[in-house]
């Protein structure tokens, strides 16, 4: 027969990492005339876990998109990038870009750079200040940890009389982003902030500028590698893509110790009940707006990395993690490859398959969602572990139920057997019988030990479990019930997640139109099918009756003829 393929919708989840930041002052502040204010004070307000899109600071009011609480303990450094910006502006002369476009492009250049790269673009004019109540050189003047850091007397003009351009970078993590998330782990979405760019004289003639840099939020997404893996059969594998974005300052070293700021990152695959983790496969690294797909081994080699990729299969329980930890192979020497991964998106392909043994022992679970999760953590030199939210996907299998019936009476029939084929599979599908022998309940299997001839149960039903609702299947009768004719045409069906399988043309005998089965009718050997209407006529009896009537008619005619003579 000709198969009709059902197109499947890919389960597409959100972007790997949401990068949120305090955005730029409007360009008009870059080119406007001096307003008489030679310096301004800058107050930085650190807000907790802002996740709305990029916002623009106006120097005064807190943006409406910031709904979180203050985050105490963060530290910031101010970098004067004026010369670098105006050199970039001059390089775009004749490009046809508006000044606003140039400003936006410049910001896009630096927003994913590490702190060290941004500092290399200019001069540090505001040495790190930390929002802390412990006193000391870097504490706020008020000595309180209130989520605010203040820098005073920032010039609004360069030495050449141009409006000053500053980048504000977060150089110390907030202190209260810690929540317990499993034994030995510290959970937080906050990885840092992208720089805030300030074009003086922001906020007009007001002596104080208030900015609200937003957090860089670490997130992970998990998608099916193949779009058809949302609806699955027990006979197939399932692949997932785990995508994550690495911090923009991944390659930075701590000035005091020379150690890398980030020691490693770990991807955790968390298969649920009914799944078996098989291993990590391909890696895709986003490089220069393109993609490079390579084996995990080649990826590690190219970037000078090492890993502890798990090799043993893992039975899913919704909690146990198959962790893949990646770190520089030689953290104290050349880590160029590690640094090159800053701000890049990595995609790891996970191979899983459905645990037939689990569903065989728990057939009642086969209609449940098959859940699969993943998370990742980034471990800093000081042991701090950032564990962003988990990404998850769900798969589901389908079923179908048949009932054998007598074509005239509608009564259930036993003794029939069938085979099943489907798209993309050579030969008959293999099944395992579930429950007691003769139950008539079968679960599809990838095992070569499965059977490909399925016998209806003692009640005349045949139930097929673990099928893919996106596929069409074909059921062919191999053996008819004793004394009944074999069906000559196969039955094409598509499994579903409901308990309704009847065709509208089924006989309404003994409630078969409402019993939830797809009824299959067999004709007794001594019956001939009628040419219309429902059911079957006993043509042999009709024929005998007809002959008897003809004999009577003949006898009457003969008697009438004799009487007339």
C-alpha positions as CSV (number, residue, x, y, z in Angstrom):
1,X,0.0,0.0,0.0
2,X,1.1,3.6,-0.2
3,X,1.9,5.1,3.1
4,X,0.8,8.6,4.1
5,X,3.3,10.2,6.3
6,X,2.2,12.5,9.1
7,X,4.4,15.4,9.6
8,X,5.4,16.0,13.1
9,X,5.8,19.3,14.9
10,X,9.2,19.9,16.4
11,X,9.2,20.6,20.0
12,X,11.0,23.8,20.0
13,X,11.9,25.3,23.2
14,X,13.3,28.8,24.2
15,X,16.8,30.3,23.6
16,X,19.7,28.8,25.4
17,X,20.5,31.8,27.6
18,X,18.8,35.1,28.3
19,X,21.2,38.0,28.4
20,X,19.7,41.0,30.1
21,X,21.4,44.2,30.7
22,X,21.2,47.9,31.5
23,X,21.2,49.4,28.1
24,X,22.5,52.6,26.6
25,X,21.7,56.2,27.0
26,X,19.9,57.6,24.0
27,X,22.3,58.8,21.3
28,X,21.2,62.4,21.5
29,X,23.2,62.6,24.8
30,X,26.3,61.7,22.8
31,X,26.2,64.7,20.6
32,X,24.5,67.3,22.5
33,X,26.3,70.5,23.7
34,X,27.8,70.7,27.2
35,X,25.2,71.6,29.8
36,X,27.5,73.2,32.3
37,X,27.8,70.0,34.5
38,X,31.4,68.9,34.5
39,X,31.0,65.8,36.7
40,X,28.3,63.5,37.8
41,X,27.8,60.9,40.5
42,X,26.8,57.4,39.4
43,X,24.6,55.2,41.5
44,X,24.4,51.6,40.4
45,X,21.3,49.6,41.5
46,X,21.7,45.9,41.3
47,X,18.3,44.1,40.8
48,X,17.7,40.4,41.4
49,X,17.1,38.1,38.4
50,X,15.6,40.5,35.9
51,X,14.5,38.5,33.0
52,X,12.6,40.9,30.8
53,X,14.1,42.1,27.4
54,X,16.9,44.7,27.2
55,X,15.9,48.0,28.7
56,X,17.2,51.5,28.3
57,X,18.3,53.5,31.3
58,X,17.3,57.1,31.4
59,X,19.5,58.0,34.3
60,X,16.6,58.6,36.7
61,X,13.8,56.1,37.0
62,X,13.9,52.4,37.6
63,X,12.7,50.6,34.4
64,X,9.2,49.0,34.6
65,X,10.7,45.7,33.4
66,X,12.7,45.3,36.6
67,X,10.4,43.5,39.1
68,X,12.9,41.8,41.3
69,X,14.4,42.7,44.7
70,X,17.7,44.4,45.3
71,X,20.8,42.1,45.2
72,X,23.4,43.1,47.8
73,X,27.1,42.3,47.5
74,X,27.8,43.0,43.9
75,X,30.9,44.9,42.8
76,X,31.4,47.2,39.7
77,X,34.2,48.8,37.8
78,X,34.0,51.9,35.5
79,X,35.9,51.9,32.2
80,X,36.3,55.1,30.1
81,X,35.9,53.8,26.5
82,X,35.5,57.3,24.9
83,X,38.6,57.2,22.6
84,X,37.8,53.6,21.5
85,X,34.2,54.6,20.7
86,X,35.0,57.7,18.7
87,X,37.6,55.8,16.7
88,X,35.0,53.2,15.9
89,X,32.5,56.0,15.0
90,X,35.1,57.5,12.6
91,X,35.7,54.1,11.0
92,X,32.0,53.9,10.0
93,X,32.1,57.3,8.2
94,X,30.6,56.9,4.7
95,X,28.8,53.7,5.6
96,X,25.4,55.4,5.5
97,X,24.7,54.4,9.1
98,X,23.0,56.8,11.4
99,X,24.8,57.8,14.6
100,X,22.2,55.8,16.5
101,X,23.1,52.7,14.4
102,X,26.8,53.2,15.0
103,X,26.2,53.5,18.8
104,X,24.1,50.3,18.7
105,X,26.7,48.4,16.7
106,X,29.4,49.4,19.2
107,X,27.4,48.2,22.0
108,X,26.8,44.9,20.2
109,X,30.5,44.5,19.8
110,X,31.2,44.7,23.6
111,X,28.1,43.2,25.2
112,X,29.4,39.7,24.9
113,X,33.0,40.5,25.7
114,X,34.7,39.5,28.9
115,X,35.5,42.1,31.5
116,X,39.2,42.0,30.6
117,X,38.4,42.6,26.9
118,X,36.2,45.6,27.8
119,X,38.8,47.1,30.1
120,X,41.4,46.7,27.3
121,X,39.2,49.1,25.2
122,X,39.8,52.0,27.6
123,X,41.0,53.2,31.0
124,X,39.7,52.1,34.4
125,X,38.5,55.4,36.0
126,X,36.4,53.8,38.7
127,X,38.3,51.1,40.6
128,X,36.0,48.2,41.7
129,X,33.6,49.1,44.5
130,X,31.7,46.4,46.2
131,X,28.3,46.8,47.9
132,X,29.3,45.4,51.3
133,X,28.8,46.3,54.9
134,X,32.1,44.9,56.1
135,X,33.9,48.3,55.7
136,X,37.4,48.5,54.1
137,X,38.8,50.0,51.0
138,X,36.0,48.9,48.6
139,X,32.9,49.3,50.8
140,X,30.2,51.8,50.2
141,X,30.5,55.1,52.0
142,X,27.4,54.3,54.0
143,X,28.7,50.9,55.1
144,X,25.5,49.1,54.2
145,X,24.9,46.2,51.8
146,X,21.8,47.5,50.1
147,X,22.2,46.5,46.5
148,X,23.7,50.0,45.6
149,X,27.2,51.0,44.6
150,X,28.1,54.7,44.2
151,X,30.9,56.3,42.1
152,X,31.4,60.1,42.5
153,X,32.7,62.8,40.2
154,X,32.7,61.1,36.8
155,X,33.7,63.7,34.1
156,X,31.0,64.3,31.6
157,X,33.6,65.4,29.0
158,X,36.8,64.0,27.5
159,X,40.0,66.0,27.6
160,X,39.2,66.9,24.0
161,X,35.7,68.3,24.9
162,X,33.6,65.3,23.6
163,X,30.9,63.7,25.6
164,X,32.4,60.9,27.7
165,X,31.4,57.3,27.1
166,X,31.7,54.8,30.0
167,X,31.2,51.1,30.3
168,X,30.1,49.7,33.7
169,X,31.1,46.1,34.3
170,X,30.3,43.8,37.1
171,X,33.4,42.4,38.6
172,X,32.2,40.8,41.8
173,X,29.2,38.5,42.1
174,X,26.2,39.4,44.4
175,X,26.4,37.5,47.7
176,X,22.8,36.4,48.2
177,X,22.1,34.5,45.1
178,X,22.5,31.1,46.8
179,X,19.8,28.5,47.3
180,X,20.2,24.9,48.1
181,X,19.6,22.7,45.0
182,X,20.6,19.1,45.9
183,X,23.5,17.9,47.9
184,X,26.7,19.9,47.5
185,X,25.2,22.3,44.9
186,X,24.4,25.9,45.0
187,X,21.6,27.1,42.8
188,X,21.4,30.5,41.1
189,X,20.4,31.9,37.8
190,X,22.6,34.9,38.1
191,X,25.9,34.5,36.2
192,X,26.7,38.2,36.0
193,X,25.7,41.3,34.0
194,X,26.6,42.5,30.5
195,X,28.1,45.9,30.6
196,X,26.0,49.0,30.8
197,X,27.1,51.7,28.4
198,X,26.7,55.3,29.5
199,X,26.9,58.3,27.1
200,X,27.4,61.5,29.0
201,X,25.8,63.8,30.0
202,X,23.1,61.3,30.8
203,X,20.1,62.7,32.7
204,X,20.5,66.2,31.5
205,X,21.6,68.7,34.2
206,X,20.9,66.4,37.1
207,X,24.0,65.8,39.3
208,X,23.3,62.1,39.8
209,X,22.9,59.3,37.3
210,X,20.9,56.2,38.4
211,X,21.4,53.0,36.3
212,X,20.0,49.5,36.7
213,X,22.2,46.9,35.2
214,X,20.4,43.7,34.7
215,X,21.6,40.1,35.2
216,X,23.0,37.8,32.7
217,X,20.7,34.8,33.4
218,X,22.0,31.3,32.8
219,X,19.5,29.1,31.1
220,X,19.5,25.8,29.3
221,X,17.1,24.4,26.7
222,X,16.4,20.9,25.8
223,X,14.9,19.9,22.4
224,X,14.3,16.7,20.6
225,X,17.0,16.1,18.0
226,X,14.4,14.7,15.7
227,X,11.0,16.4,15.6
228,X,9.2,13.1,15.8
229,X,10.5,12.2,19.3
230,X,7.6,13.7,21.1
231,X,5.4,10.8,19.9
232,X,7.4,7.6,20.1
233,X,7.3,3.9,19.8
234,X,9.0,1.5,22.3
235,X,11.0,0.1,19.4
236,X,12.9,3.3,18.7
237,X,15.6,5.5,20.3
238,X,15.1,9.0,21.4
239,X,17.7,11.8,21.0
240,X,17.8,15.1,22.8
241,X,19.8,18.3,22.2
242,X,21.0,20.1,25.3
243,X,22.0,23.6,24.5
244,X,23.6,26.1,26.9
245,X,25.4,29.4,26.7
246,X,28.7,29.9,28.5
247,X,29.5,33.1,30.5
248,X,31.1,35.9,28.5
249,X,34.0,36.1,31.0
250,X,34.7,32.3,30.8
251,X,38.4,32.8,30.1
252,X,39.2,35.4,32.7
253,X,41.8,34.8,35.4
254,X,41.7,36.1,39.0
255,X,44.4,38.8,39.3
256,X,45.4,37.9,42.8
257,X,46.0,34.2,42.2
258,X,46.3,33.8,38.4
259,X,43.7,31.1,38.6
260,X,40.9,30.8,36.1
261,X,37.7,32.4,37.3
262,X,35.7,29.4,36.0
263,X,37.2,25.9,36.6
264,X,34.6,23.8,34.7
265,X,31.1,23.5,33.5
266,X,28.9,20.4,33.8
267,X,25.9,19.2,31.8
268,X,23.6,16.9,33.7
269,X,21.3,14.6,31.8
270,X,18.4,13.4,34.1
271,X,16.4,10.7,32.4
272,X,13.0,9.9,33.9
273,X,11.4,6.5,34.6
274,X,11.1,4.5,31.4
275,X,14.2,5.9,29.8
276,X,17.7,4.7,29.5
277,X,20.6,7.2,29.1
278,X,23.0,5.9,26.4
279,X,25.7,8.6,26.2
280,X,26.7,12.0,24.9
281,X,27.4,12.4,21.2
282,X,27.9,15.3,18.9
283,X,28.8,18.8,20.0
284,X,27.9,22.0,18.1
285,X,29.8,25.2,18.9
286,X,28.5,28.5,17.7
287,X,31.4,30.2,16.2
288,X,31.3,33.5,14.1
289,X,27.5,33.1,13.5
290,X,28.0,29.7,12.0
291,X,27.9,26.2,13.4
292,X,30.5,23.5,13.6
293,X,29.4,20.0,14.3
294,X,31.9,17.5,15.5
295,X,32.3,14.5,17.8
296,X,32.7,15.1,21.5
297,X,36.3,13.8,21.2
298,X,37.2,16.1,18.4
299,X,35.6,19.1,20.2
300,X,37.7,18.4,23.3
301,X,40.9,18.1,21.3
302,X,40.3,21.3,19.3
303,X,39.7,23.4,22.4
304,X,42.3,21.8,24.6
305,X,39.7,20.4,27.0
306,X,39.2,17.3,29.1
307,X,36.0,15.6,30.3
308,X,34.7,12.8,32.4
309,X,31.9,11.8,29.9
310,X,30.0,8.9,31.5
311,X,30.2,5.7,29.5
312,X,27.8,3.3,31.3
313,X,24.1,3.2,30.5
314,X,21.9,4.8,33.2
315,X,18.4,3.7,34.1
316,X,16.2,6.8,34.5
317,X,14.5,7.5,37.8
318,X,14.0,11.3,37.4
319,X,16.7,12.1,39.9
320,X,20.0,10.4,39.0
321,X,22.2,12.5,36.8
322,X,24.6,11.5,34.0
323,X,27.0,14.4,34.3
324,X,29.4,15.5,31.6
325,X,32.1,17.8,33.2
326,X,34.3,19.8,30.8
327,X,37.3,21.8,31.9
328,X,40.7,23.0,30.5
329,X,43.1,20.1,30.1
330,X,45.9,22.4,31.5
331,X,44.3,25.1,33.5
332,X,47.6,26.6,34.7
333,X,49.1,27.0,31.2
334,X,47.6,27.9,27.8
335,X,43.8,28.1,28.0
336,X,43.2,29.9,24.6
337,X,40.6,27.3,23.6
338,X,38.8,27.6,26.9
339,X,38.7,31.4,26.5
340,X,37.5,31.1,22.9
341,X,34.3,29.4,24.2
342,X,33.2,32.6,26.1
343,X,29.7,33.6,25.2
344,X,29.4,30.6,22.8
345,X,26.4,28.3,22.6
346,X,27.2,24.6,23.0
347,X,24.8,21.8,22.0
348,X,25.3,18.3,23.2
349,X,23.3,15.4,21.7
350,X,22.1,12.8,24.2
351,X,21.1,9.3,23.1
352,X,18.4,7.6,25.0
353,X,16.0,4.7,24.4
354,X,12.9,3.5,26.0
355,X,13.2,1.0,28.8
356,X,11.1,-1.9,27.7
357,X,11.8,-3.9,30.9
358,X,10.4,-1.0,32.9
359,X,7.2,-0.9,30.9
360,X,6.9,-4.7,30.9
361,X,7.0,-4.6,34.7
362,X,4.7,-1.5,34.8
363,X,2.4,-1.7,31.9
364,X,0.1,0.7,33.6
365,X,2.8,3.4,33.1
366,X,3.0,3.1,29.4
367,X,0.4,5.8,28.8
368,X,2.1,8.3,31.1
369,X,4.3,11.1,29.9
370,X,7.9,10.0,29.6
371,X,9.7,12.9,31.2
372,X,13.3,13.9,30.7
373,X,15.2,16.8,32.2
374,X,18.7,18.4,32.1
375,X,20.5,21.1,33.9
376,X,24.1,22.4,34.0
377,X,26.3,24.1,36.5
378,X,29.3,26.4,36.2
379,X,31.9,26.0,38.9
380,X,34.1,29.0,39.9
381,X,37.5,28.9,41.3
382,X,36.2,29.6,44.8
383,X,33.8,26.6,44.6
384,X,30.7,28.6,43.9
385,X,28.4,26.6,41.6
386,X,25.8,28.3,39.4
387,X,23.0,25.9,38.7
388,X,20.4,27.5,36.3
389,X,16.9,26.2,35.8
390,X,16.3,22.9,34.3
391,X,15.1,22.2,30.7
392,X,12.7,19.3,30.1
393,X,10.9,17.5,27.4
394,X,8.2,14.9,27.3
395,X,7.5,11.9,25.1
396,X,4.4,9.7,24.9
397,X,3.5,6.4,23.3
398,X,0.1,5.4,21.9
399,X,-2.2,2.3,21.7
400,X,-4.9,0.7,19.7
401,X,-7.5,-2.0,20.5
402,X,-9.3,-4.4,18.2
403,X,-12.3,-6.8,18.8
404,X,-13.1,-9.9,16.7
405,X,-16.8,-10.4,16.0
406,X,-19.1,-12.7,14.2
407,X,-20.4,-10.8,11.2
408,X,-24.1,-11.8,11.8
409,X,-24.5,-12.0,15.5
410,X,-21.8,-9.6,16.7
411,X,-20.6,-12.1,19.3
412,X,-16.9,-12.1,20.2
413,X,-14.6,-14.6,18.4
414,X,-11.4,-16.2,19.5
415,X,-8.6,-18.0,17.7
416,X,-7.7,-15.3,15.2
417,X,-4.1,-14.1,14.8
418,X,-2.5,-11.1,13.1
419,X,0.7,-9.5,11.9
420,X,1.5,-5.7,11.9
421,X,3.7,-3.7,9.6
422,X,4.5,0.1,9.6
423,X,6.3,2.8,7.7
424,X,10.1,2.6,7.7
425,X,10.4,-0.9,9.2
426,X,11.3,-3.9,7.1
427,X,9.2,-6.9,7.8
428,X,6.6,-7.5,10.6
429,X,6.9,-5.6,13.8
430,X,8.0,-7.6,16.8
431,X,5.9,-7.6,20.0
432,X,6.0,-9.0,23.6
433,X,2.9,-10.3,25.2
434,X,2.0,-8.5,28.4
435,X,0.3,-10.2,31.4
436,X,-0.7,-13.8,31.4
437,X,-0.4,-16.0,28.4
438,X,-3.4,-15.6,26.0
439,X,-4.2,-12.1,27.3
440,X,-4.2,-10.6,23.8
441,X,-2.2,-7.6,25.1
442,X,1.1,-7.0,23.2
443,X,3.8,-4.3,23.6
444,X,6.0,-3.4,20.6
445,X,9.6,-4.3,21.1
446,X,13.0,-3.7,19.5
447,X,14.2,-7.1,20.6
448,X,14.8,-9.8,18.0
449,X,13.2,-12.3,20.5
450,X,9.8,-10.7,20.0
451,X,7.0,-12.4,18.1
452,X,5.4,-11.2,14.9
453,X,2.2,-13.2,15.1
454,X,-0.3,-11.8,17.6
455,X,-3.3,-13.9,18.9
456,X,-6.5,-12.3,20.2
457,X,-7.3,-12.9,23.8
458,X,-10.0,-15.1,25.4
459,X,-12.5,-12.2,25.1
460,X,-11.7,-11.7,21.4
461,X,-9.7,-8.5,21.9
462,X,-6.3,-7.6,20.6
463,X,-4.5,-4.6,22.3
464,X,-1.3,-3.1,21.0
465,X,0.8,-0.9,23.2
466,X,3.8,1.3,22.8
467,X,3.0,2.6,19.3
468,X,3.8,5.9,17.7
469,X,0.7,8.1,17.1
470,X,2.3,9.8,14.2
471,X,2.6,6.7,12.1
472,X,0.1,4.6,10.2
473,X,0.1,0.8,10.8
474,X,-1.3,-2.1,8.8
475,X,-3.0,-5.1,10.5
476,X,-3.2,-8.3,8.4
477,X,-5.1,-11.4,9.5
478,X,-2.9,-14.5,9.5
479,X,-5.3,-17.0,10.9
480,X,-9.1,-16.7,11.0
481,X,-11.3,-18.1,13.8
482,X,-12.2,-21.7,13.3
483,X,-15.1,-22.1,10.9
484,X,-14.7,-18.5,9.6
485,X,-13.3,-17.0,6.4
486,X,-9.9,-15.2,6.5
487,X,-10.0,-11.5,5.9
488,X,-8.6,-10.7,2.4
489,X,-7.8,-7.0,3.0
490,X,-5.5,-5.5,5.6
491,X,-6.7,-2.9,8.0
492,X,-4.9,0.4,8.1
493,X,-5.0,2.2,11.5
494,X,-3.4,5.1,13.3
495,X,-3.0,4.7,17.1
496,X,-4.1,7.4,19.6
497,X,-4.2,8.2,23.2
498,X,-7.9,7.7,23.7
499,X,-10.1,4.6,24.2
500,X,-12.2,5.1,21.1
501,X,-11.4,3.0,18.0
502,X,-14.8,2.3,16.4
503,X,-15.4,3.0,12.8
504,X,-18.8,4.5,12.0
505,X,-19.6,1.6,9.6
506,X,-19.4,-1.0,12.4
507,X,-22.4,-3.2,13.2
508,X,-24.6,-2.0,16.0
509,X,-24.8,-5.4,17.6
510,X,-24.4,-6.0,21.3
511,X,-23.2,-2.5,21.9
512,X,-20.2,-2.8,19.5
513,X,-20.6,0.7,18.4
514,X,-19.9,2.0,21.9
515,X,-17.5,-0.5,23.3
516,X,-14.4,1.5,22.4
517,X,-13.0,-1.2,20.2
518,X,-12.2,-1.3,16.5
519,X,-14.5,-4.2,15.6
520,X,-13.3,-6.7,13.0
521,X,-16.0,-9.0,11.5
522,X,-15.5,-12.5,10.1
523,X,-18.0,-14.4,8.0
524,X,-18.8,-18.1,8.8
525,X,-17.5,-20.5,6.1
526,X,-21.1,-21.6,5.1
527,X,-22.3,-18.0,4.7
528,X,-22.1,-15.8,1.7
529,X,-21.9,-12.1,2.0
530,X,-24.9,-10.0,1.0
531,X,-24.6,-7.4,-1.8
532,X,-25.8,-4.6,0.3
533,X,-27.0,-3.5,3.7
534,X,-25.4,-4.6,6.9
535,X,-24.7,-8.1,8.0
536,X,-24.7,-11.3,5.9
537,X,-27.6,-13.3,4.4
538,X,-27.8,-17.1,4.5
539,X,-27.9,-17.5,0.7
540,X,-27.8,-21.3,0.8
541,X,-31.1,-21.4,2.9
542,X,-32.7,-18.8,0.7
543,X,-31.8,-20.9,-2.4
544,X,-33.4,-24.0,-0.9
545,X,-36.5,-22.2,0.0
546,X,-36.7,-20.7,-3.4
547,X,-36.4,-24.2,-5.1
548,X,-39.1,-25.5,-2.8
549,X,-41.4,-22.7,-3.8
550,X,-40.8,-23.4,-7.5
551,X,-41.7,-27.1,-7.0
552,X,-45.0,-26.2,-5.3
553,X,-45.8,-23.8,-8.2
554,X,-45.0,-26.5,-10.7
555,X,-47.2,-29.0,-8.9
556,X,-50.1,-26.6,-8.8
557,X,-49.9,-25.8,-12.5
558,X,-49.8,-29.4,-13.3
559,X,-52.8,-30.2,-11.2
560,X,-54.7,-27.3,-12.7
561,X,-53.9,-28.6,-16.2
562,X,-55.2,-32.1,-15.3
563,X,-58.4,-30.7,-13.9
564,X,-59.0,-28.7,-17.1
565,X,-58.6,-31.8,-19.2
